Structures are given as C-alpha cells and as structure tokens.
Amino acid sequence: QVHLVESGGGSVQAGGSLRLSCVASENTACMGWFRQAPGKEREGVARIRSDGTTSYADSVKGRFTLSKDNAKNTLYLQMNSLKPEDTAMYYCAGGPFWACLSATPRSRSFNAWGQGTLVTVSS
C-alpha cells in the first residue's frame, strides 16, 4: 500500500496562509486533499491528475492551489485567505485514475491515506 505523510498544519489568524505537504512512497494516478471538521463528514477539497489537471471544491476555489512535484512524489496545498470555516483535520489521499474522474471527490475511490495534519483558523 502507498504510504503518505502530511505536514504543514498549524494555527493561523483569519486571512492568513498555510502550505501543506504530502510525501508519498510512490506515485499514484490521482491525489487529493480531504478535510474533516468536528461533527461533520469528510469533505473533498482538491484533486490532481497525473497530467496536472486540478479540480477544487467550490468553497475553496480562488483561495487554495494544488500542485505536485513528481520527482519528489510530493503533493502541496497552498491555502490563502483562510477562514475559520477551513478549520479541520486535513488528509492527503492517493488512488487510481478514476478517483479523479468523478464530478465530486469520493473517499471510497481513494485507497491510500495519510495520518492527517490539523489546521486551525482563529477569528
């Protein structure tokens, strides 16, 4: 199984920025970020395909940017203009190519998960 390790979480004031990183043991056709806040279901944040095509949840469009470095097997999530609503545990995920084809991200389509990194945005 692919091993994923996230880092970069922390506490910031509203309007601030954070950059999350995810190092994978091997490349996967589809990679993405999910988040889960207390009392809420896991939500897909962003996905990126092997060809670099990205997709984002409406709630983060224009604020978050997903990128990857294939040589380093590393995924990045640049988060700007953070809001208190962004507070959650963020998880890196990897899966087959079809995980990036659905209109919305589905957790069950991904078969590799990181341990999570906590992002806290204060008012």
N, C-alpha and C positions, 0 to 999 in steps of 0.2 A: 504494500500500500504506500502511496505517496505521503511523505512526511512534510508538514507545513508548520512554520514557526512565525508568528506575528510579533511585531514590536512597534513602538512609536506612540502608544496611547499615553494619556495623561490628563491633567486638569487645566482648562483654559477659560478665560472670560469670553462672554458672548462677543462675536465679531472677530475672534482670534482664529489661528490656523494651526493645524497639525498635519504631519505626514506619516502615514502608516506604511510599514514594510512587511512583506511576507516572503520568506525564503523557502523555496520548495526543493525537495530532494531530487526531483526530476521534473521535466517539462510536462504540462498537461494541455490538452487542446482547448479547454475552456477554464478560465479562472475568474473568480469574483470575490466580492465582499458582501457579507451579510451582517446584520446587526440585530440585537435583541435588547429591548429595554425592559425593566421590571414590570411584570403584569401584562406584557404584550407579546405577540407572536413574532417569530423570527422574520425579518424583512430583508429582501434582496436590495442591495444598494447599487451595485455596479458590476458589469461583466466585461471581459475582454476575450476575443477570439485569437487564434494563432496568427491570423493575418492582421491583427491590430485593431479590428473593428470593436468599438465600445458601445455600451448601452447603459443608461442610468435610470434610476427611479426618479419620478417627477419631483419628488421632494428635495432632491439634491442637485438637479440639473442647474448648471451655471455656477455652482459652488464647489463641487467635487470633481476631480480629474483623475482618471485611472490610467496607469501606464505600466509597462513591464520592461525588464531587461532580460532578454532571452539567454544571453551569455552567462548571466549570473543566476538564472532561474529565480528571479526576484520580481515580485509584484508590488506596486506602490499605489497608495491612495492619498492624493493631496486634497486636504479638506480646508477650504477657506470660508470666511463669513459664517463661522459656526454659530449655531443656535442652541438654546437649552434643549430643544426637541431632538437634537442629534445625540444627546447623552444615551449611551448604550454600550454593551459589550460588542465589539466588532470582531468578526470571524473571517478568516481567509478560507477559501474553498477552491477545490480543483475537481474537474470532471471531464467527461468525454465531450466531443464537439457538439452533440445535440443539446447539451446543457445550456449552450449559448444561443440556441435557435428559437426557443420559446419566447413568446411576447413578453412574459414576465418571468423572473427567476423562480425556480422551484428547488427547494432544498433537497428533495429526493433525487434530483438529477445529478447532484454532486456526491462523490464518494470519498473525498479526502477533505479533512477539516483541521484547522489549527486549533490551538488551545484558547484563543481569544485574547484581545487586548482592550482594556477599559478606556473609554473616552467620556470625560465628564465636562460639561459646558455649564458654567455658572451664569446666573442673571446679572 
